[in-house]
Amino acid sequence: MSAQLPLVSNPLYSYPFASGHRFPMQKFSLLFNHLREIGIATQANTYRPGRVRGEVLALAHCPQYIHAFCNNTLSPSANRRMGLPWSESLRQRSLISPNGTFLTAQLALKYGMACHLAGGTHHAHYDFASGFCIFNDLAVTARTLLAQKKVQRILIFDCDVHQGDGTARILQSDTAVFTCSVHCEKNFPVRKARSDLDINVAAGCGDQEYLDIVNAGLSQALRLARPDIVLYDAGVDIYEHDPLGLLNISNAGIRERDRLVLESCVTQGIAVATVIGGGYDRDQLALALRHAIVVEEAAKLFNAALN
């Protein structure tokens, strides 16, 4: 057993970015720095992923789309749908992050639990980018784990405030992967996909009602999926003041949700790999501290299992 909770990160996740853009590109480095300051991230337990191989990416994405993005030849309309300005730095991080989630899943299978300090790009579809998501790390990871016969069944449990539409569509015919999305009903995307289990949450929903919904949904998803591993998207855009959220969940509610999900997996002996998902607070330090909640809760459970 690893002596510390395995974490996966890469310095290239954050790069110089337009300050007026609504995507908080600096949150990844702020998150890592915070976890290092409080002693959860150390040199010994931090793993740095490299670029994903093209054939691995092509398990979940169209080769022509991969080529067009990497060579900056997407159409203007495709770039608008992506929502991020193309740059070499964006290309680099987009090719690393899917590998980061796959590495996190491998570490979770080895040690029981691991956290990726990025990931959750669930709006990326087979052949186009959408909603700040270029390549779908969850779909790539699921397909790769199965292709390499590391697991037989996977649950993707997505608690981002927005539906994981790209994940659902890419994996819709994969019987070994169960997709569950717990999301705000009246939010992006307007046209929802069909996950294996969709749980719609009403706008304005508060802590206790939300936690009851998540608890019931997770129990149902685990029962139906019978997974060897859970890929958990711990999006914090459910926060009451998130500009893209529409729910009314406190920081304490987020912490209880993450504890609930992680503890359920640990109690049932199921490996769990976490990704941070969405969060768009303009106060990027406050946002990074919110993303740290899932890692803090994972570290508590991981350390308790050692003692």
C-alpha positions in Angstrom: 0.0 0.0 0.0 1.2 3.5 -0.8 2.0 5.5 2.3 0.3 8.6 0.8 -2.7 9.2 -1.4 -1.5 9.2 -5.0 -2.0 12.5 -6.8 -1.6 13.2 -10.5 -0.7 16.6 -11.9 1.4 18.4 -14.5 2.7 22.0 -14.4 1.5 22.5 -18.0 -2.2 22.3 -16.9 -2.0 26.0 -16.1 -0.5 28.4 -18.6 -0.6 32.2 -19.3 -4.2 32.9 -20.3 -6.5 35.8 -21.0 -7.6 37.2 -17.6 -11.0 38.2 -19.0 -11.9 34.7 -20.2 -14.5 32.9 -18.1 -12.4 29.7 -18.0 -10.2 29.7 -14.9 -7.0 28.4 -16.3 -4.9 29.1 -13.2 -7.0 27.0 -10.9 -4.9 23.9 -11.6 -1.6 25.3 -10.4 -3.3 27.1 -7.5 -4.9 23.7 -6.5 -1.5 21.9 -6.6 0.2 24.7 -4.6 -2.5 24.6 -1.9 -2.2 20.9 -1.5 1.5 21.2 -1.3 1.3 23.9 1.4 -1.0 21.8 3.6 1.2 18.7 3.2 -1.1 16.5 1.1 0.9 16.9 -2.1 4.6 15.9 -1.8 7.3 14.9 -4.2 6.8 11.3 -3.1 3.1 11.0 -3.9 2.8 13.3 -7.0 2.9 11.6 -10.4 3.4 13.6 -13.6 1.7 12.3 -16.7 3.1 12.7 -20.2 1.3 13.0 -23.5 -1.3 10.5 -24.5 -0.5 8.3 -27.5 -2.5 8.9 -30.6 -3.9 5.4 -30.8 -5.1 5.7 -27.2 -6.9 8.9 -27.9 -8.4 7.3 -31.0 -10.2 4.7 -28.8 -12.7 7.5 -28.0 -12.2 10.2 -30.7 -12.3 10.6 -34.4 -8.7 10.5 -35.9 -9.6 13.4 -38.3 -10.8 15.5 -35.4 -7.7 14.7 -33.4 -5.5 15.8 -36.3 -7.5 18.9 -37.0 -7.3 20.1 -33.4 -3.6 19.3 -33.0 -2.8 21.2 -36.2 -5.1 24.1 -35.6 -7.2 23.5 -38.7 -10.6 23.3 -37.0 -13.3 25.5 -38.6 -14.2 28.9 -37.0 -17.5 27.4 -35.9 -15.8 24.4 -34.3 -13.4 26.7 -32.5 -16.3 28.8 -31.2 -18.0 25.6 -29.9 -14.8 24.6 -28.2 -14.9 27.9 -26.2 -11.1 28.2 -25.7 -8.6 30.1 -27.9 -6.3 27.6 -29.7 -2.7 27.8 -28.7 0.3 25.5 -28.5 -0.1 25.5 -24.7 -3.7 24.4 -25.1 -2.6 21.7 -27.4 0.0 20.4 -25.0 -2.3 20.4 -21.9 -5.2 18.8 -23.9 -2.9 15.9 -24.9 -1.6 15.4 -21.3 -4.9 15.5 -19.3 -6.5 12.4 -20.7 -3.3 10.5 -19.9 -3.5 12.0 -16.4 -6.9 10.5 -15.8 -5.8 7.2 -17.1 -2.7 7.2 -14.8 -5.0 8.1 -11.9 -7.2 5.2 -12.7 -4.2 2.8 -12.8 -3.0 4.2 -9.4 -6.5 3.8 -8.0 -6.6 0.1 -9.1 -3.2 -0.4 -7.4 -3.8 1.6 -4.2 -7.6 1.8 -3.9 -7.9 5.5 -4.4 -6.1 8.3 -6.4 -6.9 11.9 -7.4 -6.3 13.7 -10.7 -5.8 17.5 -10.1 -7.5 18.2 -13.5 -9.8 16.2 -15.8 -13.6 15.9 -16.1 -13.8 17.1 -19.7 -17.2 15.5 -20.2 -18.5 17.8 -22.9 -16.0 16.6 -25.5 -17.7 14.4 -28.1 -16.3 11.8 -30.5 -15.6 14.3 -33.3 -15.9 17.8 -31.8 -15.0 20.0 -28.8 -17.6 21.7 -26.7 -17.9 23.7 -23.5 -14.2 24.1 -22.8 -13.6 20.3 -23.4 -11.4 19.1 -26.2 -10.8 15.4 -25.5 -12.9 13.4 -23.2 -10.6 12.0 -20.5 -13.3 9.9 -18.9 -14.2 8.1 -22.1 -10.6 7.7 -23.1 -9.7 6.2 -19.7 -12.7 3.9 -19.7 -12.0 2.6 -23.2 -8.3 2.2 -22.5 -8.9 0.3 -19.2 -11.1 -2.1 -21.0 -8.9 -2.5 -24.1 -5.9 -3.3 -21.8 -8.2 -5.7 -19.8 -7.4 -4.0 -16.5 -11.0 -4.1 -15.5 -14.3 -5.7 -16.6 -16.8 -3.1 -15.5 -16.6 0.7 -14.9 -18.9 3.3 -13.4 -18.5 6.9 -14.4 -20.3 8.9 -11.6 -20.5 12.5 -12.8 -21.6 15.1 -10.2 -20.6 18.2 -12.3 -23.6 20.6 -12.4 -23.7 20.1 -16.2 -24.7 16.9 -17.8 -21.8 14.7 -19.1 -23.3 14.7 -22.6 -20.1 13.9 -24.5 -19.3 11.0 -22.2 -22.8 9.5 -22.6 -22.8 9.8 -26.3 -19.3 8.3 -26.8 -20.0 5.4 -24.5 -23.6 4.8 -25.3 -23.0 1.4 -26.8 -20.4 0.3 -24.3 -22.1 -2.3 -22.1 -19.1 -2.6 -19.8 -19.3 1.2 -18.9 -22.2 2.6 -16.9 -22.6 6.3 -17.2 -24.4 8.2 -14.4 -24.9 12.0 -14.5 -26.3 14.0 -11.6 -26.8 17.5 -13.0 -28.9 20.6 -12.9 -31.8 20.0 -15.2 -32.1 23.6 -16.5 -28.5 24.1 -17.5 -26.0 23.5 -20.3 -26.2 21.5 -22.6 -29.7 22.5 -23.7 -30.1 19.3 -25.6 -29.2 16.5 -23.2 -27.8 13.1 -24.2 -29.0 9.9 -22.6 -26.7 8.5 -19.9 -27.3 5.0 -18.5 -28.7 6.9 -15.5 -29.6 10.6 -15.6 -30.6 12.3 -12.4 -32.0 15.8 -12.9 -31.7 18.2 -10.1 -34.0 21.3 -9.9 -32.4 24.7 -10.1 -32.0 26.3 -6.6 -31.7 22.9 -4.9 -30.1 23.1 -1.4 -27.7 20.9 0.5 -29.9 18.3 2.2 -32.1 17.6 -0.8 -29.1 17.4 -3.1 -27.2 15.0 -0.8 -30.2 12.8 -0.6 -30.4 12.7 -4.4 -26.7 11.9 -4.7 -26.9 9.2 -2.1 -29.8 7.5 -3.7 -28.4 7.9 -7.2 -25.0 6.5 -6.2 -26.6 3.5 -4.5 -28.6 2.7 -7.6 -25.6 3.3 -10.0 -23.3 1.0 -7.9 -26.0 -1.7 -7.8 -26.6 -1.6 -11.6 -23.0 -1.1 -12.7 -21.3 -3.6 -10.3 -18.0 -1.8 -11.2 -14.4 -2.7 -10.6 -13.6 1.0 -10.5 -15.5 4.3 -10.2 -14.4 7.4 -12.1 -15.8 10.2 -10.0 -16.2 13.7 -11.5 -16.3 15.9 -8.4 -17.3 19.1 -10.2 -17.7 22.1 -7.8 -19.9 24.2 -10.2 -22.8 23.1 -8.0 -21.6 25.8 -5.5 -24.2 28.4 -4.6 -22.3 31.3 -6.0 -20.8 29.7 -9.1 -21.7 31.8 -12.2 -22.5 28.8 -14.3 -24.2 26.7 -11.6 -27.8 27.5 -10.7 -27.8 25.2 -7.6 -27.6 26.4 -4.0 -24.9 24.1 -2.5 -22.5 25.3 0.2 -18.9 24.4 0.6 -20.0 22.1 3.5 -22.5 20.4 1.1 -19.7 19.8 -1.4 -17.5 18.3 1.3 -20.3 16.0 2.5 -21.1 14.9 -1.1 -17.4 14.0 -1.7 -17.1 12.2 1.6 -20.3 10.2 0.8 -19.2 9.1 -2.6 -15.7 8.2 -1.6 -16.7 6.4 1.6 -19.3 4.4 -0.4 -16.7 3.2 -2.7 -14.2 2.4 0.0 -16.7 0.6 2.1 -17.6 -1.7 -0.8 -14.0 -2.3 -1.7 -14.3 -0.5 -5.1 -11.3 1.4 -6.5 -12.1 5.1 -7.0 -10.3 7.7 -9.2 -11.3 11.3 -8.9 -11.2 14.2 -11.4 -12.0 17.8 -10.5 -14.6 18.7 -13.2 -16.1 22.2 -13.5 -15.9 25.3 -11.3 -15.9 28.8 -12.6 -15.7 31.2 -9.7 -13.8 34.3 -10.7 -11.9 34.1 -7.4 -9.6 31.4 -8.6 -7.9 30.9 -5.2 -11.3 30.3 -3.6 -12.2 28.0 -6.5 -8.9 26.0 -6.1 -9.7 25.6 -2.4 -13.1 24.2 -3.4 -11.6 21.8 -5.8 -9.2 20.7 -3.0 -12.1 19.4 -0.9 -12.4 16.0 -2.8 -8.6 15.5 -2.4 -8.8 16.4 1.3 -11.6 13.9 1.9 -9.8 11.3 -0.1 -6.6 11.8 1.9 -8.6 11.4 5.2 -10.1 8.1 4.1 -6.8 6.9 2.6 -4.9 7.6 5.8 -7.6 6.0 7.9 -7.3 2.8 5.9 -3.6 2.7 6.7 -4.0 3.0 10.4 
